Structure formats: C-alpha cells, structure tokens
C-alpha cells in the first residue's frame, strides 16, 4: 500500500510501503514529481510519475533495520540448537531465550532467580561466537562473574546488538552444566 503525503504549495510524494521493510531486487519504486501552478487564489499541481528499478547494487534501497541472527545451543554436546533473528539493540538476551521457551536456569536458579533484575547471577550464558555484537560487560556482571571465563555473561545484562550492527551470535545456555 502506498503512503500519500502532500502539501498545498510544494509537492506530492508517493512513497511505496513494502511488507517486511525491504525493497527486494527487481522491485519498482514509483515517485510522483509535482510542480505547483498558481491559478488565481488556488494551486493546481502538475505531476509526472517516474519509475525506477531496485537493483542488487550497493546503492539499492534497504529500509530494514539491522538484525542479529542468534543460535542458542543447549547444555549437552550435540544437543538442541534454536535459531532466531532479532532487531539489533532491541532486546536483552534473557528475554529472547525465555520467549523461545528455552531453559535458562539451573535447579537453584529456577527457584531463586531475580526475574531479570541483575541481582542474583543465575542467568549465566556463554558467548561462543559474536561477542563483538553485544554490549560491554556491566558492573553487575563483573561482580557476579569475577572468577568465570570472559566469555560468560549474565543474559539479563546482555543487550543483543547496538541498533547499528548485524551479524551472528552463538550462545551456550547453562555453561556450568556443559559436558
């Protein structure tokens, strides 16, 4: 569906609205170019329609926000792997894991977790790939993960992406149970 914007004295623009936010290769963009003409006390717009193709060149229009592809690995070697994509910088890793109905907590954490407040240290994950696509460790993480590997993070403190980057992140759930 097209969005129609107009101004009495300036111009008319027809902007295509594309499902999913992307203009795909081979798509077409139609733009109405209008010139105002004054007739006594009113304006009349003379318009011409220009069409252009969307190509696969680097200058092609891309309206989609950057996304992060997540691969969430279970604690057992060769176990379940869940894949999902999220908008860069939009969600905490904890929320993504729980939305996908994956186990995040060990036995103690199931009962004693703080619900994502950063005050218990039970939502530990290991970042196997793509740590550069996540925010820096927070003070809370330094407190709870003092003697743990640098690749371990608290999922309630980990923002996936920074609203401008894209890529792939591989996360190991329950690294303390890894076999």
Helices and strands as residue ranges (DSSP letters): E 2-6, E 12-16, G 19-21, E 28-39, E 42-53, E 67-73, E 81-87, H 93-99, H 107-112, E 124-129, G 131-133, H 139-144, E 152-154, G 155-157, E 167-173, G 175-177
